[in-house]
Amino acid sequence: QDAHNAGASFKAANPDSRFVGAEAAWEEQWREAETWLLSASEGYKAARLTATYHVDGTTSECLLWADPRRLLTLRRRGHLALMDSTHESNWLGWPLFTVMVRDEWGSWCPAAHFLTRRQDSDVIIAALLKLREWSGGKEGWRCRWFLTDDSATEQRAIREAWPGLTERCQETG
């Protein structure tokens, strides 16, 4: 118990800078993340997107960001893409989505990320369409195959962002 108390006292006196601000409301954390991404010296592209959920009409927001160098990889190598979400990745418990492609050496690399409070297909569609726009539109990111887990939400988003993609896949096999 004494060791636990000493550890708690040390943590209180020396807060970890990675967790400072975690107790702030989500809106404040969101603004800070957006401000940092847009002003970062690395030059990230970032966008705050809003979508209306087709089932109940509620709105969902996401914060999308990507390194412009990775967008070039997405444009060149995005014919095969993978998307998955990681739950409980932050203090708010929001899912973090990652879109990945293989580079010229066959290694999977993250092309973009987006963080959203609600995991509905319409906000995923908005993020994919913005990512496609950043990559040069329909002539830029020419996705032919998209890998997801068994998530109907992600699968609907891909069908809406790339109409006809699933039909081509079903025809080939």
LOTOR-957397 format. One line per field, with one value per residue (C-alpha): x, y, z; residue in three letters; chain; residue number from 1. Coordinates in nm, 2 decimals. Example, Ala and Ser with C-alpha at 12.3 -4.5 7.8 and 13.67 -1.06 7.14 Angstrom:
2
u c(1.23_1.37)
v c(-0.45_-0.11)
w c(0.78_0.71)
residuo c(ALA_SER)
cadena c(A_A)
num c(1_2)
//
This chain:
173
u c(0.00_0.29_0.44_0.11_0.06_0.41_0.35_0.02_0.19_0.47_0.22_0.02_0.33_0.48_0.19_0.27_0.26_0.09_-0.22_-0.25_-0.58_-0.74_-1.00_-1.12_-1.45_-1.44_-1.51_-1.19_-0.98_-1.12_-1.03_-0.68_-0.62_-0.76_-0.54_-0.23_-0.29_-0.35_-0.05_0.19_0.53_0.49_0.21_-0.07_-0.39_-0.68_-1.05_-1.34_-1.63_-2.00_-2.24_-2.61_-2.68_-2.93_-3.11_-3.21_-3.10_-2.85_-2.52_-2.18_-1.85_-1.50_-1.15_-0.96_-0.59_-0.32_0.04_0.06_0.35_0.13_-0.15_0.10_0.14_-0.23_-0.26_0.01_-0.06_-0.42_-0.57_-0.56_-0.66_-0.74_-0.95_-1.00_-1.09_-0.94_-1.17_-1.08_-0.78_-0.82_-0.95_-1.29_-1.33_-1.38_-1.28_-0.98_-1.00_-0.69_-0.67_-0.36_-0.20_0.11_0.40_0.64_0.83_0.51_0.49_0.16_0.17_-0.10_-0.23_-0.48_-0.66_-0.99_-1.14_-1.51_-1.75_-2.01_-1.92_-2.18_-2.14_-2.23_-1.94_-1.71_-1.84_-1.77_-1.41_-1.34_-1.48_-1.26_-0.96_-1.04_-1.06_-0.72_-0.58_-0.68_-1.05_-1.17_-0.86_-0.64_-0.72_-0.83_-0.94_-1.01_-1.01_-1.09_-1.03_-1.24_-1.33_-1.68_-1.83_-2.15_-2.09_-1.75_-1.88_-2.17_-1.94_-1.71_-2.01_-2.13_-1.79_-1.71_-2.03_-1.98_-1.67_-1.85_-2.01_-1.67_-1.54_-1.84_-1.79_-1.43_-1.47)
v c(0.00_0.24_0.18_0.24_0.57_0.68_0.61_0.80_1.09_1.09_1.08_1.37_1.58_1.48_1.45_1.27_1.53_1.28_1.28_1.65_1.77_1.43_1.54_1.83_1.80_1.63_1.95_2.11_1.80_1.80_2.17_2.11_1.81_1.99_2.30_2.09_1.89_2.20_2.39_2.10_2.15_1.82_1.97_1.72_1.76_1.76_1.81_1.81_1.64_1.62_1.36_1.29_0.93_0.78_0.57_0.83_1.17_1.24_1.40_1.25_1.42_1.29_1.43_1.31_1.35_1.23_1.30_1.43_1.20_0.90_1.04_1.01_0.64_0.61_0.76_0.53_0.21_0.24_-0.02_-0.25_-0.08_-0.20_-0.02_-0.12_0.06_0.03_0.08_0.24_0.41_0.73_0.87_0.93_0.57_0.68_0.44_0.53_0.43_0.36_0.33_0.14_0.05_-0.14_0.06_-0.02_-0.27_-0.46_-0.32_-0.20_0.17_0.39_0.64_0.82_0.81_0.94_0.96_0.96_0.95_0.74_0.45_0.49_0.43_0.78_0.94_0.67_0.76_1.13_1.05_0.81_1.07_1.35_1.12_1.04_1.41_1.47_1.19_1.35_1.25_0.96_0.98_0.98_0.70_0.42_0.15_-0.19_-0.40_-0.29_-0.52_-0.48_-0.71_-0.84_-0.50_-0.42_-0.05_-0.04_-0.25_-0.02_0.28_0.13_0.04_0.40_0.56_0.33_0.23_-0.08_-0.20_-0.49_-0.60_-0.61_-0.82_-1.06_-1.10_-1.20_-1.46)
w c(0.00_0.08_-0.26_-0.43_-0.24_-0.32_-0.69_-0.68_-0.51_-0.77_-1.06_-0.91_-0.87_-1.21_-1.46_-1.79_-2.07_-2.30_-2.08_-2.00_-2.12_-2.12_-1.87_-2.10_-2.28_-2.62_-2.80_-2.66_-2.73_-3.08_-3.14_-3.00_-3.23_-3.53_-3.46_-3.42_-3.73_-3.95_-3.81_-3.78_-3.94_-4.11_-4.33_-4.26_-4.45_-4.21_-4.23_-3.99_-4.16_-4.07_-4.21_-4.15_-4.06_-4.31_-4.04_-3.79_-3.93_-3.65_-3.73_-3.69_-3.71_-3.79_-3.79_-4.10_-4.15_-4.38_-4.46_-4.82_-4.89_-4.80_-5.02_-5.31_-5.22_-5.20_-5.55_-5.69_-5.50_-5.39_-5.62_-5.31_-4.99_-4.64_-4.37_-4.01_-3.69_-3.35_-3.05_-2.72_-2.88_-2.68_-2.36_-2.52_-2.63_-2.99_-3.28_-3.48_-3.85_-4.06_-4.43_-4.55_-4.88_-4.98_-5.09_-5.37_-5.15_-5.04_-4.69_-4.56_-4.47_-4.32_-4.58_-4.36_-4.03_-3.90_-3.56_-3.50_-3.21_-3.39_-3.60_-3.87_-4.24_-4.35_-4.17_-4.31_-4.66_-4.60_-4.49_-4.79_-5.03_-4.89_-4.89_-5.25_-5.33_-5.17_-5.38_-5.71_-5.73_-5.95_-6.16_-5.85_-5.61_-5.84_-5.59_-5.73_-5.42_-5.06_-4.77_-4.45_-4.16_-4.13_-4.07_-4.26_-4.18_-4.35_-4.64_-4.70_-4.69_-4.96_-5.18_-5.16_-5.21_-5.51_-5.68_-5.88_-5.70_-5.53_-5.85_-6.02_-5.73_-5.74_-6.12_-6.08_-5.82)
residuo c(GLN_ASP_ALA_HIS_ASN_ALA_GLY_ALA_SER_PHE_LYS_ALA_ALA_ASN_PRO_ASP_SER_ARG_PHE_VAL_GLY_ALA_GLU_ALA_ALA_TRP_GLU_GLU_GLN_TRP_ARG_GLU_ALA_GLU_THR_TRP_LEU_LEU_SER_ALA_SER_GLU_GLY_TYR_LYS_ALA_ALA_ARG_LEU_THR_ALA_THR_TYR_HIS_VAL_ASP_GLY_THR_THR_SER_GLU_CYS_LEU_LEU_TRP_ALA_ASP_PRO_ARG_ARG_LEU_LEU_THR_LEU_ARG_ARG_ARG_GLY_HIS_LEU_ALA_LEU_MET_ASP_SER_THR_HIS_GLU_SER_ASN_TRP_LEU_GLY_TRP_PRO_LEU_PHE_THR_VAL_MET_VAL_ARG_ASP_GLU_TRP_GLY_SER_TRP_CYS_PRO_ALA_ALA_HIS_PHE_LEU_THR_ARG_ARG_GLN_ASP_SER_ASP_VAL_ILE_ILE_ALA_ALA_LEU_LEU_LYS_LEU_ARG_GLU_TRP_SER_GLY_GLY_LYS_GLU_GLY_TRP_ARG_CYS_ARG_TRP_PHE_LEU_THR_ASP_ASP_SER_ALA_THR_GLU_GLN_ARG_ALA_ILE_ARG_GLU_ALA_TRP_PRO_GLY_LEU_THR_GLU_ARG_CYS_GLN_GLU_THR_GLY)
cadena c(A_A_A_A_A_A_A_A_A_A_A_A_A_A_A_A_A_A_A_A_A_A_A_A_A_A_A_A_A_A_A_A_A_A_A_A_A_A_A_A_A_A_A_A_A_A_A_A_A_A_A_A_A_A_A_A_A_A_A_A_A_A_A_A_A_A_A_A_A_A_A_A_A_A_A_A_A_A_A_A_A_A_A_A_A_A_A_A_A_A_A_A_A_A_A_A_A_A_A_A_A_A_A_A_A_A_A_A_A_A_A_A_A_A_A_A_A_A_A_A_A_A_A_A_A_A_A_A_A_A_A_A_A_A_A_A_A_A_A_A_A_A_A_A_A_A_A_A_A_A_A_A_A_A_A_A_A_A_A_A_A_A_A_A_A_A_A_A_A_A_A_A_A)
num c(1_2_3_4_5_6_7_8_9_10_11_12_13_14_15_16_17_18_19_20_21_22_23_24_25_26_27_28_29_30_31_32_33_34_35_36_37_38_39_40_41_42_43_44_45_46_47_48_49_50_51_52_53_54_55_56_57_58_59_60_61_62_63_64_65_66_67_68_69_70_71_72_73_74_75_76_77_78_79_80_81_82_83_84_85_86_87_88_89_90_91_92_93_94_95_96_97_98_99_100_101_102_103_104_105_106_107_108_109_110_111_112_113_114_115_116_117_118_119_120_121_122_123_124_125_126_127_128_129_130_131_132_133_134_135_136_137_138_139_140_141_142_143_144_145_146_147_148_149_150_151_152_153_154_155_156_157_158_159_160_161_162_163_164_165_166_167_168_169_170_171_172_173)
//
